Structures are given as C-alpha cells and as structure tokens.
Amino acid sequence: MLYNIEQIKALLPHRYPFLLIDRVEEIKEVEGKKYIVAKKCVSANEPFFQGHFPEYNVMPGVLILEAMAQAGACYVLSLDEYKGKLVFFTGADGVKWRSQVVPGDVITFEVELGEIRHNMGKGHGKAYVDGKVACEATISFAVK
C-alpha cells in the first residue's frame, strides 16, 4: 500500500461521509503515462444506502464516478507542483456504468492521467469489481 487513509486525508480535503477512497496502492509512470490504483471497500454502513434503494442496496453511480475522480486527484496532489492545492471535478465524458456495486464489494480504481496544462487536465478511469469493469469514464478537472 502506498497511501493509507490518513495519508489520503493529508492530500484530499474530503472527509466523512464524502471521502470515497480507502487506500492508494500504486502510483506509477510507464512510457510517459501516469497511473494511479486506489481502492474502496464498500460497507453496508455507508450513509448513502439509507436513502438510495434502501430495500436493495446499490452504490449510486455518481459516487463511483466521484471516487474515481478522487483517486485521480490523489495522483495530482502527490506531485510537488500541486501539493496543498485543490482539484475540482469539471466534467465527465463517455460515462458507462456496466454493473452494480453492492455492500461487500471492493472497488479498484485505475486512472490514467493526461497532461495538465494551464491547471486543467483530463484522465481516463475504470472502476473494477472482481476484475470486471463496473464503471468507466473520461474525467476532466481544474487545479486551484
């Protein structure tokens, strides 16, 4: 594990109940491409399950997308030039939800970041449960 929850909290401003990743397992650069791998352990005690299909617990897709964006933000904020800044989610393109996420699942987020120019950037992410894609999207962001 690269970052535990306390180290993630040192990077991201999010806190309970909106901090949606539990650990960062890997940050790497391969052939000029930047990747991060993060995880979320989905619990039946998540506050959103109280109101989102309470008789059939399924994680809201927009929160899976937000967690993916938080993983990407961890990468950005781990870079020296962006330490202490904020990363804002500015858009999502090509979003596909392919399967439901339920209590007991462990989501693995893999995000590839593109270039950051003029404090604006994009990344492509996938969320996996048991090796199968649950969600994928191209996310855009601003650094302030």
C-alpha positions as CSV (number, residue, x, y, z in Angstrom):
1,M,0.0,0.0,0.0
2,L,1.3,3.4,-1.0
3,Y,-1.1,5.6,1.0
4,N,-3.4,4.7,3.9
5,I,-6.5,6.6,4.8
6,E,-4.6,9.1,7.0
7,Q,-2.1,9.8,4.2
8,I,-5.0,10.2,1.7
9,K,-6.6,12.7,4.1
10,A,-3.4,14.7,4.1
11,L,-3.7,15.0,0.3
12,L,-7.5,15.4,-0.2
13,P,-9.8,17.9,1.6
14,H,-12.7,15.4,1.6
15,R,-13.9,13.9,4.9
16,Y,-16.6,11.5,6.0
17,P,-19.1,10.9,4.5
18,F,-17.6,12.2,1.3
19,L,-14.1,10.7,1.3
20,L,-14.7,7.8,-1.0
21,I,-11.4,6.0,-1.3
22,D,-9.7,3.9,1.4
23,R,-6.2,3.4,0.1
24,V,-3.9,4.1,-2.8
25,E,-1.9,1.0,-3.8
26,E,0.2,2.3,-6.6
27,I,1.3,5.5,-8.5
28,K,3.4,4.8,-11.5
29,E,4.6,6.3,-14.8
30,V,5.1,3.9,-17.7
31,E,6.3,5.1,-21.1
32,G,5.2,8.7,-20.2
33,K,1.8,7.6,-19.0
34,K,0.8,8.3,-15.4
35,Y,-1.4,5.8,-13.5
36,I,-2.9,5.5,-10.0
37,V,-4.5,2.5,-8.5
38,A,-6.8,3.1,-5.5
39,K,-9.4,1.0,-3.6
40,K,-12.7,1.4,-1.8
41,C,-14.2,-1.2,0.4
42,V,-18.0,-0.8,0.2
43,S,-19.7,-1.4,3.5
44,A,-23.4,-1.8,4.3
45,N,-22.9,1.0,6.8
46,E,-22.3,3.6,4.0
47,P,-24.7,6.6,4.7
48,F,-26.0,6.7,1.1
49,F,-27.5,3.2,1.5
50,Q,-30.1,4.7,3.9
51,G,-31.8,6.6,1.1
52,H,-30.6,5.0,-2.2
53,F,-32.8,2.0,-2.8
54,P,-32.9,1.1,1.0
55,E,-34.6,-2.3,0.2
56,Y,-31.9,-3.1,-2.4
57,N,-28.5,-1.6,-1.5
58,V,-26.7,-0.4,-4.6
59,M,-24.0,2.2,-4.6
60,P,-25.0,5.4,-6.6
61,G,-23.2,5.5,-9.9
62,V,-22.4,9.2,-9.4
63,L,-20.5,8.3,-6.2
64,I,-18.5,5.6,-8.1
65,L,-17.6,8.4,-10.6
66,E,-16.7,10.8,-7.7
67,A,-14.5,8.1,-6.1
68,M,-12.7,7.7,-9.4
69,A,-12.1,11.4,-9.6
70,Q,-10.8,11.4,-6.0
71,A,-8.3,8.7,-7.0
72,G,-7.1,10.9,-9.9
73,A,-6.9,13.9,-7.6
74,C,-4.6,11.9,-5.2
75,Y,-2.2,11.5,-8.1
76,V,-2.3,15.2,-9.0
77,L,-1.9,16.3,-5.4
78,S,1.0,13.9,-4.8
79,L,3.0,15.9,-7.4
80,D,5.3,18.5,-5.9
81,E,4.0,21.4,-8.0
82,Y,0.4,20.8,-6.9
83,K,0.9,19.9,-3.2
84,G,-1.5,21.8,-1.0
85,K,-3.8,22.8,-3.9
86,L,-7.4,21.8,-4.6
87,V,-8.5,19.6,-7.5
88,F,-12.1,20.3,-8.8
89,F,-14.0,17.8,-10.9
90,T,-15.2,19.8,-14.0
91,G,-16.7,17.2,-16.3
92,A,-17.2,13.6,-17.4
93,D,-17.4,12.2,-20.9
94,G,-18.3,8.7,-22.1
95,V,-19.5,7.5,-18.7
96,K,-20.7,4.0,-18.7
97,W,-21.9,2.0,-15.7
98,R,-21.6,-1.6,-16.5
99,S,-22.5,-3.4,-13.3
100,Q,-23.9,-2.6,-9.9
101,V,-21.7,-2.1,-6.8
102,V,-23.2,-3.5,-3.6
103,P,-22.1,-3.9,0.1
104,G,-19.1,-6.2,0.4
105,D,-17.6,-5.3,-2.9
106,V,-14.1,-3.9,-3.2
107,I,-13.8,-1.4,-6.0
108,T,-10.4,-1.0,-7.7
109,F,-10.0,2.3,-9.4
110,E,-7.4,2.7,-12.2
111,V,-6.9,6.2,-13.5
112,E,-4.6,7.2,-16.3
113,L,-3.8,10.9,-16.2
114,G,-3.1,13.0,-19.3
115,E,-1.2,16.3,-19.4
116,I,-2.1,19.1,-17.1
117,R,-2.0,22.5,-19.0
118,H,-2.8,25.8,-17.5
119,N,-4.1,24.0,-14.4
120,M,-6.6,22.0,-16.4
121,G,-6.4,18.2,-17.1
122,K,-8.1,15.0,-18.1
123,G,-7.9,11.4,-17.1
124,H,-9.5,8.2,-18.1
125,G,-10.6,5.9,-15.3
126,K,-12.1,2.5,-14.8
127,A,-13.7,1.0,-11.7
128,Y,-13.4,-2.7,-11.3
129,V,-15.2,-5.2,-9.0
130,D,-13.8,-8.7,-9.1
131,G,-11.8,-7.9,-12.2
132,K,-14.9,-6.8,-14.2
133,V,-15.4,-3.2,-15.2
134,A,-18.2,-1.6,-13.2
135,C,-17.8,2.0,-14.5
136,E,-15.5,3.9,-16.9
137,A,-15.3,7.5,-17.9
138,T,-13.1,10.3,-19.1
139,I,-12.9,12.9,-16.3
140,S,-11.7,16.5,-16.5
141,F,-10.5,18.6,-13.7
142,A,-9.1,22.0,-12.7
143,V,-6.4,22.7,-10.1
144,K,-6.6,25.8,-8.0
